[in-house]
Amino acid sequence: MSYFKSLPFIEYDFTVDSDPNKIVEVIPDITARAVLRITDENLEKICQKYMILDGETPEKIAYKFYGNPKLHWTILWINDIGNVNSEWPISGIALKDFCVRKYNDIYGLHHYEKLPEMLRMDNEFVVEQQALGNFGINELSEISNFEYEERKNELKRFIKLIDPLHISGFVAAFERAFVK
């Protein structure tokens, strides 16, 4: 099933003032929204957590899990992703290119962050503030432009996937659920 094949159709008037004849086409109504009556609890039961690997696309993941790249829309829908260009993680190389275009100096200072008041972390361990006394509590950490963008990008990697055992039921429910 293709996402757009499930949409209801509408007549759309493409006519502009300079057209000698009226131009009306029947097209999928992309403004239609499916309303599924599924609770967050039930959604959690039919979904599994997944971390997007570098270079994976919704189509590749759909093929990997469902054997059908055309089910990519289910991944986008279930994760409320409307724009893969801005809401999907990009590869490490693409991220560097993006940062160079956006900031020019990718390792320049983006902002400072204060270490958490209750915990102080380093590469080896985490200790409570009481054990440290007041040492290091007001330390600021420099965050570069690249680190900032990398963090935002990495958060996009964590998504939900509909369990392959439930995908056909989800698609069937989705096809029945369009509201005009």
N, C-alpha and C positions, 0 to 999 in steps of 0.2 A: 504494500500500500504506500502510495506517495501522499505526503501531507496535503498537498494542494488538491489531490483528487477527492478528498473528503469534504472540501469546502463547498458550501452552497454557491450557486451561480447567480450573478446579477447582470442586468443590462446596464452598460456604462456608456455615457454619451461623450465621445471624444471630439465632438464638433467644436471648431473655433470659428470666430467671426469671419475669417477669410475663406472658409470652406463653402463651395457652392452647394454641396449636398450634406445632409445629416449623416454623421458617422457614429453608428451605435454597434457595439460589440458585446457579446456575452462572455463574461470573464469570471474567474473564481473571486468570491468576495473575501479578500484577505483581511477584512475588518471583523469577520465572524470569529467568535471565541467559543472554544469548547468549554463547557462547564461540567466537570466530573464531580460526582458526589462521592468523594473519597476523603476520609479523615487523614490527618497527618500521621496518626498512629498506624492506620492501615497502609498508608504510603510507605512508611518505614518498614513494614513487614514485606512488601513486595520489591523493595529496593535494596541494593547493596552499595557500599561505599567503593569508590574507585579513584585512583590517582592517575591523572592524564600524564602519559610519558612524553618526553620531548619529541615533537614532530607528529604526534597523533592528531588526527582530525576526527570530527564526529562520525564521518563516513567510515573511517578505519576502525573506530571503536565499535560501531554498529555491525560491521562485518565480522570483527573478532568475536563479539558476544552473541550476535543473533544470526550470523551467516548471511546478512542482507544489508548492504550499505545504505539502501533506501530508507532504512529505519532510523537514520541519523536524527530525524526530526524528533523522535521520542526522547533522545538524550537532551536535546536543546529544550524541549517543552518541560520535561520533568525538573530541569535545573533552572528554568526561567531565564534562558539565554535568548535574547532577541537579536543580538548582533555578534556574530563570531569574530568579527574583526577587532572588537574592543573588549569582549567578555570571555574570550578563549585564550589560554596561555600561548605565548609565542616561544619559539626555540631560543636557546642561549645566544646564538649568532644574531638572530633577528632582534633580540632584546638589546644587544650592544649597538647594532645599527640604529635602532629606534632612539636609544639614549644619545647617541652622537648627534642625530638630527634634532632632538628636542633640547639638549643642553650644551652641545659642543664639547664641554669638559665633563666627561662622564664620571670622573672621580672627584669632581669638585664638591664642595660642601652643599648638601641639600638642607639639612637641619640638624639640630642637636636633640638628643633624647636623654632624659634623666633616668638613671637606673631605678628600678622599683624600690619603694621605701621599705618594704618588708623583707625583701630578698636581695642578695648580691650574688650574681652568677659570674663564673669565669669558665674557662675551657674544661676544668676538671671537676668542679663540684658546685653545689648550691648550699649556702649556709643561711641561717636566719639572722636577722638584724641584731638580735640580742647577743648572739655569739660574737659578732663583729664589734660591738660597741657602736661608736659613731663613725668609724673609719669608712670612708668610701660612699657614704650615704648620698652626698650631694654631687657625686661625680656625674659629668655629662659625657655622653658618647657621641662622636661625630658620625653622621650618616651621610654617605655620599649619594649623589644623584643615581648612580647605578644600583647601590644597595636599596634605595627607596623603591625604584622601579622593579627591581628583582623581587622584593618582598610582595609587592602588589601582584606581580605575575605569578608567583608561587602559590598565592592564595587561590588563584583561579584553577589550579590543578585538581582540587578536591571536589568531586562531583558525586552524584548518585546515578546509578544505573538500575533500570527495571530488571529484575531477575529474569533470565531467559525463559524460565518456566512460566512466567506471567506475562510475557510480552504480547502474545497473541490475544489474551483476554483484555489487556490494556488497549491495544489497537482497536479491538471490536467495540469496547466501551467508548473510546474516543470518537469513533465514526458515528455512534449514535447520539453523541452529546452536543453537537453543534447547536448553538442558539442563534437564530436569525435576528 
